Amino acid sequence: MISAPFDEHRDVVRPEWIDANGHLNMGYYVVAFDRATDAWLDHIGLTASERERSGATTFTLESHVNYLREVREAAPLRFTTRLIAFDSKRIHYFHEMHHATEGFLAATNELMSLHVNLAKRRAAPMAADVLVRLGDVLTLHETLPVPDQVGRRIGL
């Protein structure tokens, strides 16, 4: 089943993620997004068993986080993910972190991941079935509006 956007990962803001300002520490936004990435990779076929079979995994090449609204301890989080683009070795995707009960968009995370052969520590093509799955996902995700934060640059 392919959804647009992918909308299965949930989490909660843990007490150890809170900073001196009483809200989610900026580094833990990345931790929470990383957990969402794990769910996303499973969804597209880059599961633990596939990583073991192929001897390959993904490395993050680039990541952009936009902190839009604070979340506090025990806040329930809902993550959505959409595929922006891919080729045989790279995946460009975008997460949104929402407060799960209040509904507001708290943060976004845009990522570029590289498929890597762990023995050689070099880029390697993904398996054919994963590429087919990505193609199917992209066909559906391309119908979604592009979020404002995709492709943003930092500046004044």
C-alpha positions, 0 to 999 in steps of 0.5 A: 500500500502506498500513501501520499504522503507516507503517514505511519510514524508516530513518536512522543517528546521524551523528557531527556530531549528537553533543553534549558528553554523547556522545549525540544532541543534542536539536536533531538529534532534530528533524532526524532526525524531519524526515527521517521527516516527508519520507518520511511526506509522500511516503507520503500523496501530498504529494510533491515533484512534488505540491508543485511542481504545486500550489504548496503545501507544509506548514508545522509549526504545533506540535511536541512531542518526548519524549526517552525514551532516549539514542542514540549515534553510529552507532546505526541508527534506525527510524521509525514514523508514524501519522496521528492526525487531519486536515482539509482543511488540517491533518495531525496525526501522530505519529512514534516513533524506535526503535533499529533493532537493539535495538528500544527506543523512543528518542523520539517526535514529535507534529506538527501541519502546515498545508498552505500556498499558497506564493504567498499564504503562507496556508493552502490545502486539500490536493488531493482525491486527497491527502485521499482517501489521508489518509482511507484511512490514517486508517481503518487507523491509527485501529485502532492504540492511541493512544501515551501521548505523544499530547496530553501537556502539560509539567508537574511 
